[in-house]
Amino acid sequence: MVFSRLHKLVFSNRVIGLICISVFLFLLIYIYKAEWSEHVARDKISVGLFPKWTLFLAIFFSVGMIFNKYREDVPVLLQDFNYKTLIISLLGLFFCWLYFFVLTYLGFIVTTFFFTALATFFLGPKSWKTSLVLALIITFFTYGFFYLLQVELPVGDLMG
């Protein structure tokens, strides 16, 4: 019943704006409730400041999508967008959230390597060997970049 209604759903700017607001509000509530967002970094700015600002700005622009004069328009790139694509997109967002959740338990290196390997495999060449090598390279360079910037990365509760 629900899927039959979703099949008829037209993804106009208004609908996309409502979906975006829902996702952004969920993320904003999650960040406000997370302990890590209140941690003050070495530059006296809380770790959650920029994610919160970004989400407030995204919500502001999503509200604009709902109420502007183009709210009933369906963008050309979304004319073939259907509920299956929406579910896949929301699953992708869920896995991104899962990454940050698991990051606190396993630490940066293990979590980033694992999720990068999975993402590379499913979005890229479909070769486990290639995905694992690329994940290793990406994890190494990302860790090195953050190390050079002196950004404190999570070690993980289970590892340290």
C-alpha angles and dihedrals in degrees: 000000000000092000092051089056092045090052089062093046114119112213099223122163089266093055093045089049091052092049091048093049090051093051094042093048090051090051092046092052090047092052093048091052095044117099093216093063092068094049109118113225127213091274092058092251121120116246092236096052099093096041089051093049091047092051093047089052092047091050090049092053092044090055087051089055090054097050106031123105091259094057094117095047120107111216114235092242091054098050091095093040111119139172093274090057089046092053091048090050092049090048088053090053090048091054090050089053089046089054092057091044093051090043090072092055104038101026133236102291099049095040096044093047093049097045094041090052091051094045092047091049096049097039100033143033099341091230118122092204093054092043093052093048092048091046091052092050094045093047092048095050094043091051090047092050093051090044090055090050089049092237112162108233123200114263092194134242093255095047103042 
